[in-house]
Amino acid sequence: MNQRRSPTIRRRRLGVELRRHREGARVTIDMVAERLGCSTSKVSRIETGHTSASPSDVAAMLTIYGVPDAVTRELVQIAREARQKGWWHPFSTVLTGAYVGLEAAARSVRTYESQVIPGLLQSEAYAIAMIRAARLGDSDQQIEQRVRVRMERQSLLIQDDPIDLWVVLDEAVVSRPVGGDEVMRDQLARLITTARLPNVTLQILPFAAGAHAGMDGTFAILEFEEEGDADVVFTENATGGLFLEKVEELGKYISIFEAIRTSALPPEESIGMIEMLVEEPLWKSKRRVSGSI
């Protein structure tokens, strides 16, 4: 059993199992809602993992479906675990969606970023500068909370059972001085150190690669240990993001990632490029374009 299983992944797994048993018993959502005395939307949200279910509701559902007692006990226990609070719960006011909870349970993450260093690799100073620029309406307290979540997430890379992380960064990410010269140089040095961890692979997609498969936007592919936990793609936007779980969607993004990593510099060359940028950053180059030639 994966020790990093989070309440989010428990809730997601429970929903999948409840839906499977309901469909196997040929029971409709309307029938379940009527028996439980609740709305159909509540049943639907439980099955999609968007809301937690009480152990008593789970037991009642499984009774309707005629599920054996042993299976019922197992799923009721999962329901109890799904209602526990993850470490990120105190920061729920600044979190949108379920990404942090899913990431906490993932076996591996493959991600492409075109604008910013991924949260798992950010220095605190870089995170502050980035969030302050991107979240114009946030208070100082909200920014502090977002940064704290980001720093807590990074323990996934160094704990006893670390996550496998494969990152491809567009060259633009390491060429833009977020936070200014000193902050960005420190961030690049941090990238080099982290990229040498055995569970981290980092590649740079250079400008010279030209047009490439990832030009439609950034994304992360999260893979899970247990067969019953379906992998998922997350595409981020300003209001949160979108989770894609269909087999064809997942396959498309896996193909995109494979094409991007093939076009990118190999890991050692990527680290070498970042080391060069620490010494001679592009943002200080006399050849840069700054509105005039």
C-alpha positions in Angstrom: 0.0 0.0 0.0 1.3 3.4 -0.9 2.0 5.2 2.3 1.4 8.6 0.6 -2.2 7.9 -0.1 -4.1 11.1 0.6 -7.7 11.7 1.5 -8.2 13.1 -2.0 -7.1 9.8 -3.6 -9.2 7.8 -1.1 -12.3 9.8 -2.0 -11.6 9.4 -5.7 -11.0 5.6 -5.4 -14.2 5.3 -3.3 -16.3 7.1 -5.9 -15.0 4.8 -8.7 -15.9 1.7 -6.6 -19.4 3.0 -5.7 -20.2 3.7 -9.3 -18.9 0.3 -10.4 -21.1 -1.5 -7.8 -24.1 0.7 -8.6 -23.9 0.0 -12.4 -23.3 -3.7 -11.7 -26.5 -3.8 -9.7 -28.4 -1.9 -12.5 -29.4 0.9 -10.1 -29.8 4.5 -11.3 -28.6 7.5 -9.5 -32.2 8.7 -9.2 -33.0 5.5 -7.3 -30.1 5.9 -4.9 -31.0 9.5 -4.2 -34.6 8.6 -3.5 -33.5 5.7 -1.1 -31.0 8.0 0.7 -33.3 11.0 0.8 -30.8 13.3 -0.9 -30.3 15.0 -4.2 -29.0 13.2 -7.4 -26.2 15.8 -7.5 -24.9 14.6 -4.2 -24.7 11.0 -5.4 -23.0 12.1 -8.6 -20.4 14.2 -6.7 -19.6 11.3 -4.4 -19.1 9.0 -7.4 -16.8 11.5 -9.2 -14.8 12.1 -6.0 -15.7 15.8 -5.7 -17.2 15.4 -2.3 -16.8 13.0 0.6 -19.4 10.4 1.7 -20.2 9.5 5.3 -19.5 5.9 6.3 -23.3 5.5 6.9 -24.1 6.7 3.4 -21.6 4.3 1.9 -23.0 1.4 3.9 -26.5 2.3 2.8 -25.5 2.5 -0.9 -23.8 -0.8 -0.8 -26.8 -2.4 0.9 -28.9 -1.1 -2.0 -26.4 -2.7 -4.4 -26.4 -6.0 -2.6 -22.6 -5.9 -2.0 -21.0 -8.6 0.3 -20.2 -7.7 3.9 -16.5 -8.0 3.4 -16.4 -5.5 0.5 -18.7 -3.2 2.4 -16.4 -3.1 5.4 -13.4 -2.3 3.2 -15.2 0.6 1.4 -16.7 2.0 4.7 -13.1 2.1 6.0 -12.0 3.9 2.9 -14.9 6.4 3.5 -13.6 7.1 7.0 -10.0 7.7 5.7 -11.4 9.9 2.9 -12.9 12.2 5.5 -9.6 12.8 7.3 -7.9 16.2 6.7 -4.8 16.4 4.6 -1.8 18.5 5.8 -3.0 21.2 3.2 -6.4 21.5 4.8 -5.6 24.7 6.8 -4.7 26.4 3.5 -7.9 25.4 1.7 -8.9 29.0 1.3 -6.1 29.6 -1.2 -6.3 26.3 -2.9 -8.5 25.6 -5.9 -9.3 22.0 -7.0 -7.8 18.8 -5.8 -4.3 19.0 -7.4 -2.3 19.1 -4.1 -4.1 16.1 -2.7 -3.6 14.1 -5.9 0.0 15.1 -6.1 0.6 13.9 -2.5 -0.5 10.4 -3.5 1.1 10.2 -6.9 3.9 7.7 -7.7 5.3 10.0 -10.5 4.7 13.4 -12.1 5.7 14.3 -15.6 5.2 18.0 -16.3 5.9 20.5 -19.0 6.2 24.2 -18.1 6.6 27.1 -20.5 6.5 30.1 -18.2 7.5 29.4 -14.6 9.5 27.0 -12.5 7.2 24.2 -11.2 6.1 24.6 -7.6 8.0 21.5 -6.5 11.3 23.1 -7.6 10.7 26.8 -6.6 12.8 28.6 -4.1 10.9 30.6 -1.5 12.0 33.9 -2.8 11.1 32.9 -6.4 7.7 31.7 -5.2 7.0 35.0 -3.4 7.9 37.0 -6.5 6.0 34.8 -8.9 2.8 34.7 -6.8 2.9 38.4 -6.0 3.1 39.2 -9.8 0.5 36.6 -10.9 -2.1 37.0 -8.0 -2.8 40.7 -8.2 -5.8 40.5 -5.8 -4.1 38.5 -3.1 -3.4 39.9 0.3 0.0 39.5 2.0 -1.5 36.7 4.2 -2.8 34.8 1.1 0.5 35.1 -0.6 2.2 33.8 2.6 -0.2 30.8 2.7 0.4 30.0 -1.0 4.1 30.0 -0.5 3.9 27.8 2.6 1.9 25.2 0.7 4.4 25.3 -2.1 7.3 24.8 0.3 5.5 21.9 2.1 4.8 20.1 -1.2 8.6 19.9 -1.8 9.0 17.3 0.9 7.6 14.8 -1.7 11.0 14.9 -3.4 13.1 14.0 -0.3 11.0 11.8 1.9 11.7 8.1 2.4 9.3 7.2 -0.4 9.9 10.1 -2.8 7.9 10.9 -5.8 9.5 10.5 -9.3 9.5 13.8 -11.0 10.3 14.5 -14.7 10.3 18.1 -15.7 10.7 19.7 -19.1 11.2 23.5 -19.0 11.0 25.8 -21.9 14.1 27.9 -22.2 11.9 31.0 -21.5 11.4 29.7 -17.9 15.1 29.9 -17.1 15.6 33.1 -19.1 13.1 35.4 -17.3 14.5 36.9 -14.1 11.5 36.4 -11.8 12.3 38.4 -8.6 15.3 40.0 -10.1 18.9 39.0 -10.7 19.8 37.7 -7.3 16.6 35.7 -6.7 16.8 34.2 -10.2 20.4 33.2 -9.9 19.6 31.5 -6.6 16.7 29.7 -8.2 18.8 28.4 -11.0 21.4 27.1 -8.5 18.5 25.4 -6.7 17.4 23.8 -9.9 20.9 22.3 -10.5 21.0 20.8 -7.0 17.5 19.3 -7.2 18.1 18.0 -10.7 20.9 15.8 -9.4 18.5 13.9 -7.0 18.1 10.3 -8.2 14.3 10.7 -8.5 14.3 13.9 -10.5 14.9 14.3 -14.2 15.2 17.9 -15.6 15.4 18.9 -19.3 15.4 22.2 -21.0 13.6 22.7 -24.3 15.7 25.3 -26.1 14.5 28.1 -28.3 16.4 26.4 -31.1 13.9 23.5 -31.1 11.4 25.8 -32.8 7.8 24.8 -32.9 7.0 21.8 -30.7 4.3 19.5 -29.4 3.7 21.5 -26.2 2.8 24.8 -27.7 -0.9 24.5 -26.8 0.0 24.9 -23.1 1.5 23.4 -19.9 0.3 20.3 -18.2 1.2 17.6 -15.6 0.6 13.9 -15.9 0.1 12.2 -12.5 0.6 8.5 -12.2 -0.5 6.4 -9.2 0.8 3.2 -7.7 -2.3 1.1 -7.4 -4.1 -0.2 -10.4 -7.5 1.0 -9.2 -6.3 4.6 -9.1 -6.6 6.0 -12.6 -3.8 8.3 -13.8 -4.8 11.9 -14.5 -3.7 14.9 -16.6 -3.9 18.4 -15.0 -3.9 21.5 -17.2 -3.6 24.7 -15.2 -5.2 28.1 -15.7 -5.8 31.3 -13.8 -8.9 30.0 -12.0 -7.6 26.6 -11.0 -7.3 24.0 -13.7 -8.9 21.1 -15.5 -8.5 17.4 -14.7 -8.6 15.0 -17.7 -9.0 11.3 -17.0 -10.3 9.6 -20.1 -8.0 7.0 -21.6 -7.7 8.8 -25.0 -7.0 12.2 -23.2 -4.3 10.6 -21.1 -2.8 8.9 -24.2 -2.7 12.1 -26.1 -0.8 14.0 -23.3 1.7 11.1 -22.8 2.5 11.3 -26.6 2.9 15.1 -26.3 5.3 14.7 -23.4 7.3 12.1 -25.2 7.6 14.4 -28.2 8.7 17.3 -26.0 11.3 15.4 -24.0 12.7 14.0 -27.2 13.1 17.6 -28.6 14.6 18.8 -25.3 18.3 18.7 -24.3 19.4 15.6 -22.4 19.5 16.0 -18.6 23.3 16.5 -18.3 23.3 19.1 -21.1 20.3 20.8 -19.5 22.2 21.1 -16.2 25.2 22.4 -18.1 23.0 25.1 -19.7 21.6 26.2 -16.4 25.1 26.3 -14.9 26.1 28.6 -17.8 23.1 30.8 -17.2 24.0 31.2 -13.5 27.3 32.7 -14.7 26.0 34.5 -17.8 22.3 35.0 -17.5 20.4 35.9 -20.7 18.6 38.8 -19.0 22.0 40.5 -18.7 23.1 39.8 -22.2 23.9 42.9 -24.3 22.3 41.1 -27.3 18.8 40.9 -25.7 15.9 42.7 -27.3 14.3 45.3 -25.0 11.8 47.1 -27.3 14.3 48.3 -29.8 17.2 47.0 -31.8 
